[in-house]
Amino acid sequence: MIELLGKSKTELIEFCVGLGEPAYRGAQLYHALYVERIFDIASMTTLPAALRERLVNEARVTLPVVRRRYVSQDASVRYLFALPGSQDTKKEDFTTEDTEKKMRVVRPASVEAVFMPSEGRQTICISTQAGCAVDCQFCLTAQLGLIRNLTPGEIVAQVLLPLEEQKAVLTANTNIVLMGQGEPLLNFDSVMAALRILLDPKGVAISPKHATLSTSGIVPGIERLAKEAVRPGVAISLNASNDEQRDALMPINRKYPLATLMKACREYPLRSWEYLMFEYVMLGGVNDSLADARRVVKLLAPLQAAKVNLIPWNPGALPYHESLPEVIEAFQKLLIERSIPTFVRHSRGRDVMAACGQLALNEMSGSPLSVLS
């Protein structure tokens, strides 16, 4: 059976033509999935009954299972999705190499997404991998390690399901941020396949101006992303002011140190409306001094257009604590005085984040669930 969710218009057209159908049936199928958000093939009434019956037997639309929902005091909804796996894949059907690849892709996993409504707009934060291999020391997901990459359909579904469940109307101010579990640029092909659907005006129709991909600084991925015709904005997780500090907090820095990362940032081809965003998690007594702020200014000053999001660390089961509000304010003030636009971004749904992050660990370790659905 072919999985339809995550397929591009071209792929769906080729599939329908292969069934002996006219090419426009593939375009209708694409519209039904991504514009109308119809996930039951039998309900796609723009398709003739005979084709629907055939598709029911030869294709499928696989959606994540919502294991838990957490509603925050600010009306954000945090989802824990279970991604099904295929335990019955037969090795004799593939070469050894293909079998191993296939089994990795279909391994069961749990990921998180967050739907954040606010007046006049809505934002959806999605994951691109189950777990993460980057091992940032202040991140709860790092404790999972990398479980597997997500498929294009699993990435797209994290946008479609909340929109449909919340009966949300897609507006010009609908934002998506690839800032959930995983490093997007280490799952480049699937992420870009999903984004081409999400950013297609005839697909999910989110504006590239309202899409942001967050990376820990995978330089080859940044260079590759720069060549894409349709791409989101980029947010770099900086989180440190020098290599020694960043090596300790983000081991990926040992492979792509700050000099290499900043060179890639200087060479990144910004569009007329675009900034490079730098995210900086404020860790009390670790990276939040005024000396750190001055070093950040020195790093970012050579860039054409940069701005900074200071992110108070969200308390969790890790050996860090939040920076004091007055420390964050002083850090921000210094950057602004040096002509670097700087904002303080408080995480939406803070009252459920730690619980849901811990639940993802529990799901993978088999620990009992202790949070109400």
C-alpha positions as CSV (number, residue, x, y, z in Angstrom):
1,M,0.0,0.0,0.0
2,I,1.2,3.5,-0.8
3,E,1.2,6.2,1.8
4,L,-0.4,9.3,0.4
5,L,0.3,11.8,3.2
6,G,3.5,13.6,2.6
7,K,3.4,13.0,-1.2
8,S,3.9,16.0,-3.4
9,K,1.5,17.0,-6.1
10,T,3.9,15.6,-8.7
11,E,4.1,12.3,-6.9
12,L,0.3,12.0,-6.5
13,I,-0.2,12.8,-10.2
14,E,2.3,10.1,-11.2
15,F,0.6,7.7,-8.9
16,C,-2.9,8.4,-10.4
17,V,-1.5,8.2,-13.9
18,G,0.0,4.9,-13.0
19,L,-3.5,3.7,-12.1
20,G,-4.7,4.7,-15.5
21,E,-6.4,7.9,-14.3
22,P,-6.1,11.3,-15.8
23,A,-3.4,13.5,-14.3
24,Y,-5.9,16.0,-12.8
25,R,-7.0,13.3,-10.4
26,G,-3.7,13.6,-8.6
27,A,-4.2,17.3,-8.3
28,Q,-7.6,16.7,-6.8
29,L,-6.1,14.2,-4.3
30,Y,-3.5,16.8,-3.4
31,H,-6.2,19.4,-2.8
32,A,-8.3,17.0,-0.7
33,L,-5.4,16.2,1.6
34,Y,-3.8,19.5,2.1
35,V,-6.4,22.1,1.5
36,E,-9.6,20.4,2.5
37,R,-7.8,18.3,5.2
38,I,-9.8,15.2,4.3
39,F,-7.9,12.1,5.7
40,D,-10.6,9.5,4.9
41,I,-10.2,8.4,1.3
42,A,-13.8,7.3,1.1
43,S,-14.9,10.9,2.0
44,M,-13.0,12.5,-0.9
45,T,-16.1,13.1,-2.9
46,T,-14.3,15.2,-5.6
47,L,-13.0,11.8,-6.8
48,P,-15.3,9.3,-8.6
49,A,-16.6,6.5,-6.5
50,A,-14.7,3.8,-8.5
51,L,-11.4,5.6,-7.9
52,R,-12.1,6.0,-4.2
53,E,-12.9,2.3,-3.9
54,R,-9.6,1.5,-5.6
55,L,-7.6,3.9,-3.5
56,V,-9.1,2.4,-0.3
57,N,-7.6,-0.9,-1.3
58,E,-4.3,0.4,-2.7
59,A,-3.4,3.4,-0.6
60,R,-3.6,4.8,2.9
61,V,-3.5,8.1,4.8
62,T,-1.7,7.4,8.1
63,L,-2.1,9.9,10.9
64,P,-0.3,10.1,14.2
65,V,-2.3,8.9,17.2
66,V,-2.9,11.7,19.8
67,R,-1.7,10.0,23.0
68,R,-2.0,13.0,25.3
69,R,-3.2,16.7,25.1
70,Y,-2.1,19.3,27.6
71,V,-4.0,22.6,27.6
72,S,-2.0,25.5,29.1
73,Q,-3.4,28.4,31.0
74,D,-2.7,30.6,27.9
75,A,-4.8,28.2,25.7
76,S,-1.8,26.6,24.1
77,V,-2.4,22.9,23.3
78,R,0.6,20.6,23.6
79,Y,0.3,17.3,21.8
80,L,2.1,14.0,22.4
81,F,1.8,12.1,19.2
82,A,2.4,8.3,18.8
83,L,3.8,7.5,15.4
84,P,2.9,4.0,14.4
85,G,5.6,1.5,13.2
86,S,5.4,-1.5,11.0
87,Q,6.5,-4.5,12.9
88,D,5.7,-7.0,10.1
89,T,8.2,-5.8,7.5
90,K,9.6,-9.0,5.9
91,K,13.4,-9.0,5.3
92,E,13.1,-11.2,2.3
93,D,11.2,-8.5,0.5
94,F,14.3,-6.2,0.4
95,T,18.0,-6.2,0.1
96,T,19.9,-6.2,3.5
97,E,20.7,-2.5,3.1
98,D,17.1,-1.6,2.1
99,T,15.7,-3.7,4.9
100,E,17.8,-1.8,7.5
101,K,16.8,1.5,6.1
102,K,13.1,0.5,6.0
103,M,13.1,-0.8,9.5
104,R,14.7,2.5,10.8
105,V,12.0,4.6,9.1
106,V,9.0,2.7,10.4
107,R,10.2,2.3,14.0
108,P,7.4,3.4,16.5
109,A,8.1,6.7,18.2
110,S,6.6,9.6,20.2
111,V,7.0,13.2,19.3
112,E,5.5,16.5,20.5
113,A,3.8,19.5,18.7
114,V,2.3,22.6,20.2
115,F,-0.7,24.7,18.8
116,M,-0.5,28.2,20.1
117,P,-3.4,30.5,19.4
118,S,-3.4,34.2,20.0
119,E,-5.4,37.2,18.9
120,G,-5.1,37.5,15.1
121,R,-2.7,34.6,14.6
122,Q,-1.8,31.1,15.5
123,T,1.6,29.3,15.7
124,I,2.3,25.6,15.4
125,C,5.6,24.2,16.7
126,I,6.5,20.8,15.2
127,S,9.1,18.1,15.5
128,T,11.3,16.7,12.7
129,Q,12.9,13.8,14.4
130,A,11.9,11.5,17.3
131,G,14.6,12.3,19.8
132,C,17.8,14.0,18.8
133,A,21.4,13.2,18.3
134,V,22.8,16.7,18.8
135,D,23.0,16.2,22.6
136,C,22.6,19.8,23.8
137,Q,23.1,19.6,27.6
138,F,20.2,21.9,28.6
139,C,17.6,20.0,26.4
140,L,15.4,17.3,27.8
141,T,15.0,15.7,24.3
142,A,18.8,15.0,24.3
143,Q,18.2,12.3,26.9
144,L,16.3,10.3,24.3
145,G,19.1,10.2,21.8
146,L,18.0,9.8,18.2
147,I,15.1,7.3,17.8
148,R,14.6,8.0,14.1
149,N,13.9,10.6,11.4
150,L,10.3,11.5,10.7
151,T,8.8,11.1,7.2
152,P,7.4,14.0,5.2
153,G,3.9,12.8,6.0
154,E,4.6,12.7,9.8
155,I,5.9,16.2,9.7
156,V,3.0,17.6,7.7
157,A,0.5,15.8,9.9
158,Q,1.7,17.8,12.9
159,V,0.4,20.9,11.2
160,L,-2.8,19.5,9.7
161,L,-4.0,17.6,12.8
162,P,-4.0,20.6,15.2
163,L,-5.5,22.9,12.5
164,E,-8.3,20.4,11.9
165,E,-8.9,19.5,15.6
166,Q,-9.0,23.1,16.6
167,K,-11.2,23.9,13.6
168,A,-8.7,26.7,12.9
169,V,-9.0,28.8,9.8
170,L,-5.7,29.1,8.0
171,T,-4.9,32.8,8.0
172,A,-2.1,35.0,6.6
173,N,-0.8,35.0,10.2
174,T,-0.5,31.3,10.6
175,N,3.1,30.5,11.6
176,I,5.0,27.2,11.7
177,V,8.2,26.8,13.6
178,L,10.4,23.7,13.3
179,M,11.6,23.9,16.9
180,G,10.3,20.7,18.4
181,Q,12.2,17.5,18.8
182,G,15.1,16.9,16.6
183,E,17.6,18.8,14.4
184,P,15.8,19.6,11.1
185,L,19.0,19.8,9.0
186,L,19.9,16.3,9.9
187,N,16.7,15.1,8.3
188,F,17.0,17.5,5.4
189,D,15.3,15.6,2.6
190,S,12.1,14.8,4.5
191,V,12.0,18.2,6.1
192,M,12.2,20.0,2.7
193,A,9.7,17.6,1.2
194,A,7.3,18.5,4.0
195,L,8.0,22.2,3.7
196,R,7.3,22.2,-0.1
197,I,3.8,21.0,0.7
198,L,3.3,23.3,3.7
199,L,4.6,26.4,1.9
200,D,2.9,25.7,-1.4
201,P,0.2,28.3,-2.1
202,K,-1.9,25.4,-3.6
203,G,-1.0,23.1,-0.7
204,V,-1.3,24.0,3.0
205,A,-0.5,27.6,1.9
206,I,1.6,28.9,4.7
207,S,3.8,31.9,3.7
208,P,7.5,31.4,3.8
209,K,7.6,34.6,5.8
210,H,5.7,32.8,8.5
211,A,7.9,29.6,8.6
212,T,11.0,29.3,10.7
213,L,13.5,26.4,10.9
214,S,15.6,26.2,14.1
215,T,19.1,24.6,13.8
216,S,21.9,23.9,16.3
217,G,24.3,25.1,13.6
218,I,24.7,22.2,11.1
219,V,26.8,24.1,8.6
220,P,26.5,21.8,5.6
221,G,22.7,21.9,6.1
222,I,22.7,25.7,6.3
223,E,24.7,25.9,3.0
224,R,22.3,23.4,1.4
225,L,19.2,25.3,2.6
226,A,20.6,28.5,1.1
227,K,20.2,27.0,-2.4
228,E,16.5,26.0,-2.0
229,A,14.1,28.0,-4.1
230,V,11.4,27.8,-1.4
231,R,12.6,27.9,2.1
232,P,11.7,29.0,5.6
233,G,13.5,31.6,7.7
234,V,16.4,30.3,9.8
235,A,16.9,30.5,13.5
236,I,20.4,29.6,14.9
237,S,20.5,28.1,18.4
238,L,23.6,30.0,19.7
239,N,23.3,29.7,23.4
240,A,26.9,30.6,24.2
241,S,29.3,33.4,23.6
242,N,32.6,31.5,22.9
243,D,33.7,28.1,21.8
244,E,34.7,26.8,25.2
245,Q,31.3,27.6,26.6
246,R,29.5,26.3,23.5
247,D,31.5,23.1,23.4
248,A,30.3,22.3,26.9
249,L,26.6,23.2,26.2
250,M,26.4,22.0,22.6
251,P,28.8,19.3,21.6
252,I,28.0,19.9,17.9
253,N,30.2,23.0,18.3
254,R,33.3,20.8,18.3
255,K,32.4,19.8,14.7
256,Y,31.2,23.2,13.5
257,P,32.9,25.8,15.8
258,L,31.7,29.4,16.0
259,A,34.1,30.7,13.4
260,T,32.8,28.2,10.9
261,L,29.2,28.8,11.8
262,M,29.5,32.6,11.6
263,K,31.2,32.3,8.2
264,A,28.2,30.3,7.0
265,C,25.9,33.0,8.5
266,R,27.7,35.8,6.8
267,E,27.4,34.0,3.4
268,Y,23.8,33.1,3.8
269,P,21.7,34.8,1.1
270,L,19.0,36.8,3.0
271,R,15.9,37.9,1.2
272,S,14.9,41.5,1.4
273,W,12.5,41.0,4.3
274,E,14.6,38.5,6.2
275,Y,16.8,38.4,9.3
276,L,19.0,35.7,10.7
277,M,17.5,34.9,14.0
278,F,19.7,33.8,16.9
279,E,18.2,32.0,19.8
280,Y,19.9,32.2,23.2
281,V,18.7,30.2,26.1
282,M,19.5,32.1,29.3
283,L,21.1,29.8,31.8
284,G,21.6,31.4,35.2
285,G,25.3,31.8,36.0
286,V,26.4,30.0,32.9
287,N,26.0,32.2,29.8
288,D,24.2,35.3,31.1
289,S,26.8,37.7,32.2
290,L,27.4,41.1,30.6
291,A,30.8,39.8,29.4
292,D,28.8,37.1,27.5
293,A,26.6,39.8,26.0
294,R,29.6,41.8,24.8
295,R,31.0,38.6,23.1
296,V,27.6,38.0,21.5
297,V,27.7,41.5,20.1
298,K,31.2,40.8,18.7
299,L,30.0,37.6,17.0
300,L,26.9,39.1,15.4
301,A,28.1,42.6,14.5
302,P,29.6,41.6,11.1
303,L,26.3,40.1,9.9
304,Q,24.1,41.9,7.4
305,A,20.8,41.5,9.4
306,A,20.5,39.7,12.7
307,K,18.3,39.7,15.7
308,V,18.3,37.8,18.9
309,N,15.6,36.0,20.9
310,L,16.6,35.6,24.6
311,I,14.8,32.6,26.0
312,P,14.5,32.1,29.7
313,W,15.3,28.5,30.5
314,N,12.3,26.4,31.2
315,P,12.8,24.6,34.5
316,G,13.1,20.8,34.2
317,A,15.0,17.8,35.4
318,L,18.4,19.1,34.4
319,P,21.1,20.8,36.4
320,Y,20.4,24.4,35.4
321,H,18.4,27.3,36.7
322,E,16.7,30.4,35.2
323,S,18.5,33.7,34.8
324,L,17.1,36.4,37.1
325,P,14.7,38.8,35.3
326,E,17.1,41.7,36.0
327,V,20.0,39.8,34.5
328,I,18.0,39.1,31.3
329,E,17.0,42.7,31.1
330,A,20.6,43.9,31.4
331,F,21.7,41.4,28.8
332,Q,19.0,42.6,26.4
333,K,19.7,46.3,27.1
334,L,23.4,45.9,26.2
335,L,22.6,44.2,22.8
336,I,20.0,46.8,21.9
337,E,22.5,49.6,22.7
338,R,24.9,47.9,20.3
339,S,22.2,48.0,17.5
340,I,21.2,44.4,17.7
341,P,17.4,44.0,17.9
342,T,16.8,41.7,20.9
343,F,13.6,40.3,22.3
344,V,12.8,38.1,25.3
345,R,10.7,35.1,24.2
346,H,8.8,33.5,27.0
347,S,7.8,30.0,26.0
348,R,4.1,29.5,25.4
349,G,2.5,26.7,27.5
350,R,5.3,26.8,30.1
351,D,3.0,25.1,32.7
352,V,2.8,21.9,30.6
353,M,6.2,21.9,28.8
354,A,8.2,20.1,31.5
355,A,5.5,17.5,32.0
356,C,5.1,16.7,28.4
357,G,8.9,16.6,27.8
358,Q,9.2,14.1,30.6
359,L,6.3,12.1,29.2
360,A,8.1,11.7,25.9
361,L,11.0,10.1,27.9
362,N,8.6,8.0,29.8
363,E,6.9,6.8,26.6
364,M,10.3,5.6,25.2
365,S,11.5,4.1,28.4
366,G,8.3,2.3,29.3
367,S,7.8,4.3,32.6
368,P,4.3,4.6,33.8
369,L,2.3,7.7,32.7
370,S,1.5,10.1,35.5
371,V,-0.1,13.0,33.7
372,L,-3.8,13.3,33.0
373,S,-4.9,13.4,29.4
